[in-house]
Amino acid sequence: MTSNRRQFLRAAAAGMACANALRSAESESFIEVLMDEPIATIAPEIYGHFAENLGGVVYDGIWVGEDSPVPNIGGVRKQLVEALRRISPPVIRWPGGCFADSYDWRDGTGPRAKRPRRTNFWAGAAEWGKHRPHTGPQIYDPNQFGTVEFTRFCKLSGAQPYLAANMRGSNPQEFDRWVEYCNSPAGSTTLAGQRAADGERESLNVRYWGVGNEAWGCGGNFLPEDYATEFLRFTAWVPGYNLPLAFVGSGPNGNDRDWTRQVFAKLAEKNALGSLWGWSMHHYAWNASGGRSTDWLAAKGDALRFDAGQYYEILREAAQIESFITSQWDVMGEHDRQHRVKLVVDEWGAWYASGTEPFAEALLGQQSTMRDAVLAGSTLDTFNRHADKVGLAAIAQLVNNLQALFLAHEDKFCVTPTYHVFDMYAAHQGAQSLRTVAAAPAIYKGLPGLSCSASLRGKALTVTVTNPSMDQTREVDIALRGASVASAKAVVLAAADVHAHNTFDSLHAVEPREEQVQARGARFTRRFPPASVTKLEIALA
Ligand code: AHR
């Protein structure tokens, strides 16, 4: 063992797993999987999705309508459902996001032809630029996709629904009523009757409820104390219908520790921390300016045209999520000493400038390249490594939007590189996360030269690895501490050019490939191509 390696292992033992400890020119890269250091079961819900009523997510993306020539199941795009099922989506969040903060759930009930048309929250967004349409469902929401349509989409896809309640414009009474509409038993209440008339006789069994969204901003411009008061009002005596409801509180702006501290302190004062199941946080990688600007629009980069600096800036910003998770977890622990409340990262991903939308009405729609695949892989690795803290997460957003898994327009449909990462990483869902120790030379302003996570299910070990370097193959020494390999294979997502992406005309430009791995015993070496995501499927002896 080299002295560098010894130093690193000491640091790791002190809690710096997956740190970027070896910085010298003769650095080696290695991953150690510590078989006897389980972290926690990886909640399948970490692999969740977000579908806001925004741009082309709902209208055209998910909902095409029953009379559409586009193949559909009761109005829901069939190809989307089929592709989604393949990656076992555990949960989908809807209707926002900021959209939720002005949504009246009653608008999405009753006969579709009679539903009201409302101005969408995003109708006046600066991001439209000069391309804002004058009409259409993206501007004036026809409410064809309401609670029953959404939960049916979830059921078809095999996901649980996660609804976000409107705290800015609505009130606790209306929140109770939405819960009643969703969860009261068949035939029991007037709202259960309404639900049946809308097409679902049985309870929708909605367990996850967001109590507000970004309450410090579009969700009402609350101060933390005031948000805590509203949270208490919204969650007091909500009817349960024998289903324990999981309330998710609206967490900080970025890593605002003060917001978390104050809300938790107030809930603790009222002895009400028990009513909080999860604590939401959002993290977008958006500033590609390399420190030249903090302007929300000007600092963004292009989804397809980027240089090395812009490539790394986005990955570096995405990687900050790890320190935000640990920082928020620490503050939460000041009052929630048993750490009963879990972190819910219910919006994450890359956010680029407009210009690569799949169609004009797809506000915030963007293309997704191998850069985004690397971002997705390393973020999911982070969640896996913090499986004891993160109880649910949702990438933003599902289709035709920010880091989307799908692009869809009329009869055209394609999956993005990010979709393939979710497909590859699905093996981690519900498995036991194992501690990993990894090191590689830093490649850009402290961005670790390697990201990884590992999980175990019976004798099946899954190790996922991303190499974020834009141009360097990384040779990595992989060691299993306490187990040995019987056989292994790899699934590799990589492309000759990091800008590679799929389009409606080129559906398979980026696709994973399977490779045999020559490995036996407790250690082996593997080369990871530049800007790649790899899954190692290892059968243990
Ligand atoms: O995902 C787009 C927006 O980003 C969401 O509506 C909001 O919650 C966040 O600021």
Boltz pocket constraint, residues with backbone or C-beta under 6 A from the ligand:
constraints:
  - pocket:
      binder: B
      contacts: [[A, 52], [A, 96], [A, 97], [A, 98], [A, 99], [A, 213], [A, 214], [A, 282], [A, 347], [A, 396], [A, 397], [A, 402]]
      max_distance: 6.0
